[in-house]
Amino acid sequence: MKNYIIAFIILICVVIGGFLLLYEKENSKDEILVVEEYIKNNIKTIATNKPVLGGSWYVLSVTSVPALHSGEVIYEDGHIQSKAKFEYTFDNSTKNITIEKFEVQ
């Protein structure tokens, strides 16, 4: 009987853990989409380097790692291409992004 109770407790822990992982995975997907959209829409003001010859920055690719609250962006202005690493904070309830660090590579 004692073994059944232990097995039942383990099963409950596994099920709860699975639900928590699914919840976290969904939040991570949402965070990735919000961060990527934010970077794409704001690269002109986020980038610390200046475009050349009257160009304007636009994003080629963005990757973010929600677990580390960091990512990488490749952007260009039609003349030169730049790559930068960034760190951010994300408020899941308001979906607000704050870029804490932006370093051109």
Secondary structure, DSSP 4 states (H G I P E B T S, - for coil): -HHHHHHHHHHHHHHHHHHHHHHHHHHHHHHHHHHHHHHHHHHHHH-SSPPSTT---EEEEEEEETTTTEEEEEEE-SS-EEEEEEEEEEETTTTEEEEEEEEE-
